[in-house]
Amino acid sequence: MTITRRKFLTNGMAGVGTVGLASWSLPAFAQGEIMPKSGPRVVVIGGGWGGATAAKYIRLQDPSIEVVMIEREPVFRSCPISNWVIGGLKEMGDITVSYSALKTKHGIKVVHDTVTGIDPGRQMVRVADGMISYDRLIVSPGITLLNDEIDGLDAVGRAVFPAAWSAGAETQQLREELAAMPAGGTVVLSVPFGPYRCPPGPYERTSLIADYLKKNKPGSKLIVLDSNEKIISKGKLFKAAWDAYYEGIIDYRTDNAVIKVDASTRTISTDFDDIRADVGNIIPNQRASDTVDLAHLRPDGRRWCPVNPWTYQSTIHPEIHVVGDATDATTVGKVPKSGFIANSMAKVCAAATVALINGEEPARPSMANTCYSLVSGTEGISVTAVYDWDDASGKMAAIKGAKGLSPGRFEIVAANADDWARAIWSDMLG
Ligand SMILES: Cc1cc2nc3c(=O)[nH]c(=O)nc-3n(C[C@H](O)[C@H](O)[C@H](O)COP(=O)(O)OP(=O)(O)OC[C@H]3O[C@@H](n4cnc5c(N)ncnc54)[C@H](O)[C@@H]3O)c2cc1C
C-alpha cells in the first residue's frame, strides 16, 4: 500500500481535531537562541530507549541533518535488567552506559539539561541557558508516576516506599533495603493498574525478590498487591514458576490496589487490609511524562499522547513526533510499553523524519518486540510479536504466526535476555 503525504497528515489529525489548542497559552520565552542553525535540525527530548535510538538512526540515515539530543541525566541507566540488580544478580554499573559514542561516533550534540518549555509555533524548546530551534521535534520522555492517587505517597512516603520504576537511585535503595532486612521480614510490592510501563516488569521483580529471599532471608514473605484482576502478562508462565519455586514465600493478591501508605508506621493499606512492611515497593499508576504537557501533546483527560503510527507525528502538533512509553496504544495498536517497542517506534520515526525533511514519502512501518523476564536466578520466559501496518484500522497489528510465548521457562532464555540487553544498548548508544 502507498500513502500520500496529504493522507497521512489527514490520518494524523483524525479524531482529535484541535483539542486543547484554544485553551493553551504559551509560557513567556524570554531568552534567545543559543545554538543558531545552519541547516535542517531535529531536536530530541529524552535520551532513553526511544530518544537515543531516534537520534542515532537519523544521523545514520542522513548525516546532513543536525541532531541535538537533550537529556537531563548524565548517563543512561537501563530499566530492563534493573530487576536483576534488585534481586542481587547484577550491579548498577552493569546497567549504566555512557552517551559518549553518540557524540564522538555519530556527531550528535548531546545537551545535558532539562527542557522546561516547548513553543510549537516558533518551533523552539527552552533549556536553562536559552532557546534551541528545530525543524522537527521528537519527544520520548517516558512516564510520570501518579503518586497523588495514593494517600500519603508524598515526598516522605516515596522516600520510605520507592517505586524504582526508572532505573537509578531508587533501584539501588530497594536493593540495599532487601539486603539489610532481617530474615523473617515482610516485603510488600504493589502492581499498578494497566496500562503502565513494562507489563511483565512487576512480576519479574516478584520472582527475583522471592528468589533472593528464598536463598538469603529464610522465613521471609513477599506480599504482592495487584490492582488488576490477574497477572497481566505471561500469567501462566509466572504462576507455574511461583508454584514450583516460591511456595510459602509469595502471597499474591488480585484486585488489591493500594489506596494509602503511612511512612511513620511503614503501613500499606488496601480496601481489605493494613500491612506493615519491612520493605515496601509501591509502583503507582502512570501516564505520559509531564514533559509532554509543555506542548499539550496529551489531550485533557487522557493519560497518553495520540500519534499517527505511520510516522509517530503527534495528532495535535504534526511537526512534533512522540515515541516510547508516552504514546497512546489506542492510536498505535496493541503494543506494550516496552524498551524494545520504544526502540522500534524510534526507528520508524527516524526514517519518517528523514523522509519528511527531504520532501519524500515515509515508508510503510513495521515493528517488533520481545520481552524477556527472569523467573529465578537462572531461568527466563519470553513473549514475542512482530507488527505490520493494518489498513483497516490504520494502526499497527501483530502478524499471526509471528508472535507467541516461550513454551516454558529455560536457562537459555535467561542467557538470551542478558545478550539481548547488551545488544540493544549497543544498537541505541554504541
Ligand atoms: C523494572 C523494569 C523492567 C523493564 N524491563 C524491560 C524489558 O526487559 N524489556 C523491555 O523492552 N522493556 C522493559 N522495561 C520498559 C522500558 O524501560 C521502557 O518501556 C522504556 O524505558 C521506554 O523508553 P522511553 O524512551 O519512552 O522512556 P525512557 O527510557 O524513560 O527515557 C525517557 C528519558 O527522557 C528524559 N527526560 C524526560 N523529560 C525530560 C526533560 N524535560 N528534559 C530532559 N530530559 C527529559 C528522562 O531523563 C529519560 O532519560 C522495563 C521497565 C522497568 C521499570
The ligand as a Tripos MOL2 file, in Angstrom:
@<TRIPOS>MOLECULE
LIG
   53    58     1     0     0
SMALL
NO_CHARGES

@<TRIPOS>ATOM
      1 C1         11.7410   -2.6780   36.1340 C.3       1 LIG1
      2 C2         11.5840   -2.5150   34.6550 C.ar      1 LIG1
      3 C3         11.9650   -3.5330   33.8060 C.ar      1 LIG1
      4 C4         11.8130   -3.4040   32.4340 C.ar      1 LIG1
      5 N1         12.2000   -4.4280   31.6290 N.ar      1 LIG1
      6 C5         12.0470   -4.3170   30.3020 C.ar      1 LIG1
      7 C6         12.4950   -5.3680   29.4390 C.ar      1 LIG1
      8 O1         13.0160   -6.3910   29.8960 O.2       1 LIG1
      9 N2         12.3500   -5.1950   28.1050 N.ar      1 LIG1
     10 C7         11.8110   -4.0760   27.5750 C.ar      1 LIG1
     11 O2         11.7280   -3.9780   26.3380 O.2       1 LIG1
     12 N3         11.3630   -3.0530   28.3530 N.ar      1 LIG1
     13 C8         11.4700   -3.1500   29.7000 C.ar      1 LIG1
     14 N4         11.0680   -2.1020   30.5050 N.ar      1 LIG1
     15 C9         10.3610   -0.9510   29.9100 C.3       1 LIG1
     16 C10        11.3100    0.1300   29.3690 C.3       1 LIG1
     17 O3         12.2050    0.5430   30.3680 O.3       1 LIG1
     18 C11        10.5090    1.3420   28.9020 C.3       1 LIG1
     19 O4          9.4760    0.9070   28.0600 O.3       1 LIG1
     20 C12        11.4210    2.3170   28.1580 C.3       1 LIG1
     21 O5         12.3300    2.8920   29.0900 O.3       1 LIG1
     22 C13        10.6250    3.4070   27.4590 C.3       1 LIG1
     23 O6         11.5020    4.2640   26.7660 O.3       1 LIG1
     24 P1         11.1740    5.8350   26.6680 P.3       1 LIG1
     25 O7         12.1760    6.4040   25.7250 O.co2     1 LIG1
     26 O8          9.7410    6.0330   26.4180 O.co2     1 LIG1
     27 O9         11.4350    6.3890   28.1390 O.3       1 LIG1
     28 P2         12.7720    6.3820   28.9960 P.3       1 LIG1
     29 O10        13.6570    5.2620   28.6290 O.co2     1 LIG1
     30 O11        12.3540    6.5220   30.4210 O.co2     1 LIG1
     31 O12        13.5140    7.7200   28.5640 O.3       1 LIG1
     32 C14        12.9860    8.9790   28.8620 C.3       1 LIG1
     33 C15        14.1620    9.9350   29.0710 C.3       1 LIG1
     34 O13        13.7040   11.2820   28.9360 O.3       1 LIG1
     35 C16        14.3670   12.0810   29.8800 C.3       1 LIG1
     36 N5         13.5310   13.2880   30.0720 N.ar      1 LIG1
     37 C17        12.2030   13.3260   30.3630 C.ar      1 LIG1
     38 N6         11.7740   14.5990   30.4050 N.ar      1 LIG1
     39 C18        12.8590   15.3700   30.1240 C.ar      1 LIG1
     40 C19        13.0450   16.7770   30.0160 C.ar      1 LIG1
     41 N7         12.0320   17.6430   30.2260 N.pl3     1 LIG1
     42 N8         14.2790   17.2460   29.7230 N.ar      1 LIG1
     43 C20        15.3240   16.3930   29.5340 C.ar      1 LIG1
     44 N9         15.2060   15.0470   29.6270 N.ar      1 LIG1
     45 C21        13.9800   14.5450   29.9100 C.ar      1 LIG1
     46 C22        14.4830   11.1720   31.0990 C.3       1 LIG1
     47 O14        15.5460   11.5990   31.9530 O.3       1 LIG1
     48 C23        14.7520    9.8110   30.4580 C.3       1 LIG1
     49 O15        16.1260    9.5240   30.3610 O.3       1 LIG1
     50 C24        11.2460   -2.2060   31.8900 C.ar      1 LIG1
     51 C25        10.8580   -1.1780   32.7560 C.ar      1 LIG1
     52 C26        11.0190   -1.3280   34.1250 C.ar      1 LIG1
     53 C27        10.6090   -0.2120   35.0410 C.3       1 LIG1
@<TRIPOS>BOND
     1     1     2 1
     2     2     3 ar
     3     2    52 ar
     4     3     4 ar
     5     4     5 ar
     6     4    50 ar
     7     5     6 ar
     8     6     7 ar
     9     6    13 1
    10     7     8 2
    11     7     9 ar
    12     9    10 ar
    13    10    11 2
    14    10    12 ar
    15    12    13 ar
    16    13    14 ar
    17    14    15 1
    18    14    50 ar
    19    15    16 1
    20    16    17 1
    21    16    18 1
    22    18    19 1
    23    18    20 1
    24    20    21 1
    25    20    22 1
    26    22    23 1
    27    23    24 1
    28    24    25 2
    29    24    26 1
    30    24    27 1
    31    27    28 1
    32    28    29 2
    33    28    30 1
    34    28    31 1
    35    31    32 1
    36    32    33 1
    37    33    34 1
    38    33    48 1
    39    34    35 1
    40    35    36 1
    41    35    46 1
    42    36    37 ar
    43    36    45 ar
    44    37    38 ar
    45    38    39 ar
    46    39    40 ar
    47    39    45 ar
    48    40    41 1
    49    40    42 ar
    50    42    43 ar
    51    43    44 ar
    52    44    45 ar
    53    46    47 1
    54    46    48 1
    55    48    49 1
    56    50    51 ar
    57    51    52 ar
    58    52    53 1
@<TRIPOS>SUBSTRUCTURE
     1 LIG1         1 GROUP 0 **** ****
